[in-house]
Amino acid sequence: MDTRIQFRIDEETKRLAQLMAESQGRTLSEACRELTVGLAEEQRKSMTHDLWLTEQINAAFDKFDSGKANFTEHDEAKAQMETRKMKIRNRAKT
């Protein structure tokens, strides 16, 4: 089911927006609809990412709680990261 959105803007803003929309071959309503659909899609992506992140965090805590977590010391993690970066840089050069 479609729904209707109404909002108020001043006449000059509406006139200029209509001119811009028309110059792009669409109506102001179409432009507003596209903006709204785009905003909704961004929100969907954000919510999907938030859900994924929550699942990852919960899995990490479950692993920690079960005693199956492996911890890497800071200096070792830095060294591993530098090794990975060097491999990537070397691939980019070839």
Secondary structure per residue as TSV (DSSP state, phi and psi in degrees):
chain	resnum	aa	ss	phi	psi
A	1	M	-	360.0	131.7
A	2	D	-	-80.9	152.9
A	3	T	-	-126.0	162.3
A	4	R	-	-110.1	135.6
A	5	I	-	-115.8	130.2
A	6	Q	-	-125.8	141.7
A	7	F	-	-151.7	162.5
A	8	R	-	-109.3	135.5
A	9	I	-	-139.0	163.0
A	10	D	-	-74.7	159.7
A	11	E	H	-59.6	-39.6
A	12	E	H	-65.6	-40.8
A	13	T	H	-63.0	-43.1
A	14	K	H	-63.0	-44.6
A	15	R	H	-60.6	-47.4
A	16	L	H	-65.7	-39.9
A	17	A	H	-64.8	-40.5
A	18	Q	H	-63.5	-42.2
A	19	L	H	-59.9	-44.8
A	20	M	H	-65.3	-44.7
A	21	A	H	-61.0	-45.0
A	22	E	H	-63.2	-36.9
A	23	S	H	-65.9	-19.4
A	24	Q	T	-99.3	6.6
A	25	G	T	75.1	30.6
A	26	R	S	-143.1	165.6
A	27	T	-	-88.5	165.7
A	28	L	H	-63.5	-38.1
A	29	S	H	-61.4	-42.5
A	30	E	H	-63.2	-41.6
A	31	A	H	-63.9	-43.3
A	32	C	H	-64.7	-40.2
A	33	R	H	-62.4	-45.6
A	34	E	H	-62.0	-40.6
A	35	L	H	-62.9	-45.3
A	36	T	H	-64.3	-42.9
A	37	V	H	-63.2	-40.8
A	38	G	H	-63.5	-42.6
A	39	L	H	-62.5	-41.9
A	40	A	H	-63.4	-40.2
A	41	E	H	-65.4	-41.0
A	42	E	H	-60.7	-40.9
A	43	Q	H	-65.2	-40.0
A	44	R	H	-60.6	-44.9
A	45	K	H	-62.5	-42.5
A	46	S	H	-62.8	-44.0
A	47	M	H	-66.5	-39.3
A	48	T	H	-63.0	-44.6
A	49	H	H	-64.7	-42.8
A	50	D	H	-59.9	-41.3
A	51	L	H	-63.8	-46.4
A	52	W	H	-59.0	-45.9
A	53	L	H	-63.0	-42.9
A	54	T	H	-59.5	-42.8
A	55	E	H	-62.7	-41.1
A	56	Q	H	-64.9	-42.7
A	57	I	H	-65.6	-44.8
A	58	N	H	-61.6	-40.0
A	59	A	H	-64.1	-39.5
A	60	A	H	-65.1	-42.3
A	61	F	H	-66.8	-38.3
A	62	D	H	-61.1	-42.7
A	63	K	H	-64.0	-42.2
A	64	F	H	-63.6	-47.2
A	65	D	H	-62.1	-31.8
A	66	S	T	-84.3	-4.0
A	67	G	T	80.6	12.4
A	68	K	-	-96.8	4.5
A	69	A	-	-79.1	140.7
A	70	N	-	-110.0	129.6
A	71	F	-	-106.2	140.9
A	72	T	-	-114.8	130.0
A	73	E	-	-62.8	153.0
A	74	H	H	-55.0	-49.2
A	75	D	H	-62.8	-38.2
A	76	E	H	-67.3	-40.7
A	77	A	H	-62.7	-42.2
A	78	K	H	-61.4	-42.9
A	79	A	H	-64.4	-43.4
A	80	Q	H	-61.6	-40.9
A	81	M	H	-65.9	-41.1
A	82	E	H	-63.2	-39.5
A	83	T	H	-61.7	-45.1
A	84	R	H	-62.9	-42.7
A	85	K	H	-62.1	-42.0
A	86	M	H	-63.2	-40.8
A	87	K	H	-60.8	-42.1
A	88	I	H	-66.5	-44.2
A	89	R	H	-62.7	-40.5
A	90	N	H	-67.0	-34.8
A	91	R	H	-66.3	-37.7
A	92	A	H	-68.3	-28.5
A	93	K	H	-76.6	-26.3
A	94	T	-	-91.7	360.0
